[in-house]
Amino acid sequence: MPSAGALNLGEFTLTLEPMLASKIITWLEFRRDMSDQDVFPYHQVGVFRDAQNTVTLGMVYAFSSADAKQAGRQST
């Protein structure tokens, strides 16, 4: 378990956002969170690590192609 002292945290995120069609926006995101202490829960109860990785796959359907273009601009 982490100590009560200050933590040094960091993260790295890589996002790919292709449009499959004019109304479908998709994204694939990889994120790595890091710490100088073991603060991220691992597979077993009570076990912590100093880093964790997450992968997210998302999809949005826009009801008009103008909505899709606008949503694509807002997420960058």
C-alpha positions as CSV (number, residue, x, y, z in Angstrom):
1,M,0.0,0.0,0.0
2,P,1.3,3.5,-0.8
3,S,2.7,5.7,1.9
4,A,1.0,8.9,3.1
5,G,3.8,11.0,1.5
6,A,3.7,13.0,-1.8
7,L,3.3,11.0,-5.1
8,N,5.0,11.8,-8.4
9,L,2.4,10.8,-11.1
10,G,2.6,10.8,-14.8
11,E,0.7,9.6,-17.8
12,F,1.1,9.0,-21.5
13,T,-1.9,8.8,-23.9
14,L,-1.9,7.8,-27.6
15,T,-5.2,8.2,-29.5
16,L,-6.2,7.2,-33.0
17,E,-9.4,8.6,-34.4
18,P,-10.4,7.3,-37.9
19,M,-13.8,7.9,-39.3
20,L,-15.2,4.6,-40.7
21,A,-18.0,6.4,-42.6
22,S,-19.3,9.9,-42.8
23,K,-21.5,9.4,-39.7
24,I,-19.4,7.0,-37.6
25,I,-16.5,8.2,-35.5
26,T,-14.3,5.6,-33.9
27,W,-11.3,5.9,-31.6
28,L,-8.7,3.7,-30.1
29,E,-6.8,5.0,-27.1
30,F,-3.8,3.6,-25.2
31,R,-3.0,5.1,-21.8
32,R,-0.2,4.4,-19.4
33,D,-0.3,5.8,-15.9
34,M,2.9,5.8,-13.8
35,S,3.9,6.6,-10.3
36,D,7.1,6.5,-8.1
37,Q,5.1,4.4,-5.6
38,D,3.0,1.3,-5.9
39,V,-0.5,2.8,-6.0
40,F,-2.3,1.1,-8.9
41,P,-4.3,-2.1,-8.0
42,Y,-3.2,-5.3,-9.6
43,H,-5.0,-8.6,-10.2
44,Q,-4.9,-9.7,-6.6
45,V,-6.5,-8.0,-3.6
46,G,-3.9,-5.9,-1.7
47,V,-1.3,-6.0,-4.5
48,F,-0.3,-2.7,-6.1
49,R,2.0,-1.7,-8.9
50,D,3.8,1.5,-10.0
51,A,2.1,1.6,-13.4
52,Q,-1.0,0.6,-15.2
53,N,-2.1,0.4,-18.9
54,T,-5.6,0.8,-20.3
55,V,-7.0,0.5,-23.8
56,T,-10.3,2.1,-24.8
57,L,-12.2,1.5,-28.0
58,G,-15.1,3.9,-28.7
59,M,-17.7,4.5,-31.4
60,V,-20.1,7.4,-32.0
61,Y,-22.9,7.6,-34.5
62,A,-23.8,11.1,-35.6
63,F,-27.3,11.7,-37.0
64,S,-26.0,14.1,-39.6
65,S,-22.6,14.3,-41.3
66,A,-22.3,17.9,-40.0
67,D,-22.6,16.5,-36.5
68,A,-19.8,14.0,-37.2
69,K,-17.4,16.6,-38.6
70,Q,-18.1,18.9,-35.6
71,A,-17.6,16.0,-33.1
72,G,-14.3,15.2,-34.8
73,R,-13.0,18.7,-34.4
74,Q,-14.0,18.9,-30.7
75,S,-12.1,15.8,-29.7
76,T,-8.7,16.8,-31.1
